[in-house]
Structures are given as structure tokens and as C-alpha cells.
Amino acid sequence: MESQDELSASHRPPSLLALPSYLAGNVAHVGNRTLVAKLKEHGIGLAQYGVLVALADFGALPPHELARRLSTDRSHISAYVEVLQKRGWVIREPDAADRRRVIVALTDGGRSLATGLMTWAAEAQADFLSALSESEQRTLRTLLLKILASAEASDAPTYTDRTGAC
């Protein structure tokens, strides 16, 4: 019986398998499939989920700050917020400090949805990573954060999926 490495190598180009970024991208794609399906049940995608989670984690934010925290273009944030606002999960309101600006905040329904989806996503990720020990999972997360921090510090272009994923 072939090992997982041998199975992967049998149908994928070895030159691609030698690229950690290729492997990470494929792992992310597989890991996001279940999450995307769950989000679709609520009529949202990964991008809108990112907005919900950012607002749940950081509280109300102006759109430009949401864009910065999600490493996405400001023009995309407006569209993401529009979808969430139509569903009653976020509101746009004048900034108390500067009434010319707007902030985006979760509604009670949006907070409830975000909390439920974050809990579900954590469980789905735990299941997805079950092939790794807890120690390996912590190491993987630490290494991924280190790579991300290095890329951001060097002003390397950040990846934004063309489908609108965060």
C-alpha cells in the first residue's frame, strides 16, 4: 500500500510538491471546503465571514480599518458589508468621534451568527487537522504565523483570493 506522500507524488508534479507555498495553498483549499459549504447555507462567503469575525473580535470599525485588518482592498469591504447589511447582520452608523465617517458594527443577530460560526469553524478545523498531534498543530500555526509576519514586515504583496476570500 502506498503512503500519503507516495499517493500525492504519483499524480502531482514533484516540482510543485517541493514548493511549500503550493502545499500550503492546496491544504488551505481543502481545509476551506467545509467552511465554505457551511457559510453558503447562510448566503455568505469567506470574505463576509472575515468581516463578521473581525467585528466580533475588534468591535465596531470604520471600513478602512476593516480593510487593513483583513488585508483586502477598501473597495471590496463596501461590497462585503452591503451583503451583510442586507441580511441584517451589520449596520453602518455615523462615527461618534467624526460624524463625517461611518463605522460598521454587528447587530445582535450578526453577533450571534458570528459566534456560532466561529465555534463551528474551530470544531471543523480541529477535525481537519486531526491527522496532526496537538503539538504538531501548535507548531504548524506558529510557523504559519511566522511566515505571515515576515511577509507583512517585508511589504511582500499579500494574497487575496480572486473569489473574495480573506
C-alpha positions in Angstrom: 0.0 0.0 0.0 1.3 3.5 -0.9 1.9 6.1 1.7 0.1 9.5 1.5 3.4 11.0 0.3 3.6 8.4 -2.5 0.0 8.9 -3.4 0.4 12.6 -3.7 3.6 12.3 -5.6 2.0 9.8 -8.1 -0.3 12.4 -9.6 1.2 15.8 -8.8 4.3 17.2 -10.3 7.3 16.7 -7.9 8.5 20.2 -8.7 5.2 21.6 -7.3 5.3 19.4 -4.3 8.7 20.8 -3.5 7.2 24.3 -3.1 5.9 24.9 0.5 3.6 27.7 -0.9 2.0 25.2 -3.3 1.4 22.7 -0.5 0.1 25.4 1.8 -2.3 26.7 -0.9 -3.6 23.2 -1.5 -4.1 22.5 2.2 -5.9 25.8 2.6 -8.2 25.0 -0.3 -9.1 21.6 1.1 -9.5 23.0 4.7 -11.8 25.8 3.5 -14.1 23.5 1.5 -16.2 22.5 4.6 -16.2 26.1 5.9 -17.3 27.5 2.5 -20.2 24.9 2.4 -21.4 25.9 5.8 -21.2 29.6 5.0 -23.1 29.1 1.8 -26.0 27.9 4.0 -26.2 31.4 5.4 -25.7 33.1 2.0 -22.2 34.4 2.7 -18.7 33.6 1.6 -15.3 33.6 3.3 -14.9 37.3 2.7 -18.1 38.2 4.5 -17.2 35.7 7.3 -13.9 37.6 7.7 -15.9 40.8 8.2 -18.1 39.2 10.8 -15.2 37.7 12.7 -13.2 40.9 12.6 -16.1 42.9 14.0 -16.7 40.2 16.7 -13.0 40.2 17.6 -12.3 44.0 17.5 -15.7 45.6 17.8 -17.1 48.3 15.5 -14.7 49.6 13.0 -14.5 52.1 10.1 -14.4 50.4 6.7 -10.8 51.4 6.0 -9.7 49.7 9.3 -11.7 46.6 8.4 -9.8 46.5 5.0 -6.5 46.9 6.8 -7.2 44.2 9.4 -8.4 41.8 6.7 -5.6 42.6 4.2 -8.0 43.4 1.5 -8.9 46.4 -0.7 -11.1 49.0 0.7 -13.4 48.8 -2.3 -14.1 45.2 -1.6 -15.1 45.9 2.0 -18.0 48.1 0.9 -19.5 45.2 -1.1 -19.0 42.7 1.7 -20.6 45.0 4.2 -23.5 45.6 1.8 -24.3 41.9 1.7 -24.1 41.6 5.5 -26.2 44.7 6.0 -29.0 43.4 3.7 -29.2 40.3 5.8 -29.4 42.4 9.0 -26.1 41.2 10.5 -24.3 44.6 10.4 -25.2 48.2 10.5 -23.4 51.3 9.3 -23.7 54.2 11.6 -22.0 57.6 12.0 -18.8 57.6 13.9 -19.4 59.4 17.2 -15.9 61.0 17.1 -16.3 62.2 13.5 -19.8 62.3 12.1 -18.4 62.5 8.5 -17.1 59.0 8.9 -19.0 55.7 9.2 -18.4 52.7 11.4 -19.6 49.2 10.8 -20.9 47.3 13.7 -22.5 43.9 14.3 -26.2 43.7 15.1 -27.3 41.3 17.8 -28.2 38.8 15.1 -24.8 39.3 13.5 -23.0 38.7 16.8 -25.0 35.6 17.4 -24.2 34.3 13.8 -20.5 35.2 14.1 -20.2 33.4 17.5 -22.0 30.3 16.2 -19.9 30.2 13.0 -16.6 30.8 14.9 -17.4 27.9 17.2 -18.4 25.7 14.3 -15.3 26.7 12.3 -13.0 25.9 15.3 -14.5 22.4 15.5 -14.3 21.9 11.8 -10.6 22.9 11.8 -9.9 20.6 14.7 -11.4 17.8 12.7 -9.5 18.8 9.6 -6.2 18.9 11.5 -6.8 15.6 13.3 -4.0 13.9 11.4 -1.6 16.0 13.5 -1.0 15.8 17.2 -1.9 18.9 19.3 1.8 19.7 19.5 2.2 19.5 15.7 -0.9 21.7 15.3 0.6 24.4 17.5 3.9 24.1 15.7 2.1 24.4 12.3 0.2 27.5 13.5 3.4 29.1 14.9 5.3 28.5 11.7 2.5 29.9 9.5 2.2 33.0 11.7 6.0 33.5 11.5 5.9 33.3 7.7 2.9 35.7 7.5 4.6 38.2 9.8 7.8 38.1 7.8 5.9 38.6 4.5 4.0 41.5 6.0 7.1 43.1 7.5 8.8 43.0 4.1 5.9 44.6 2.4 5.5 41.5 0.2 2.3 41.5 -1.7 -0.5 39.8 0.3 -2.6 37.2 -1.3 -6.3 37.9 -1.7 -8.2 35.1 -3.4 -9.9 36.3 -6.6 -13.1 34.8 -5.3 -13.1 37.3 -2.5 -11.7 35.1 0.3 -9.9 36.8 3.1 
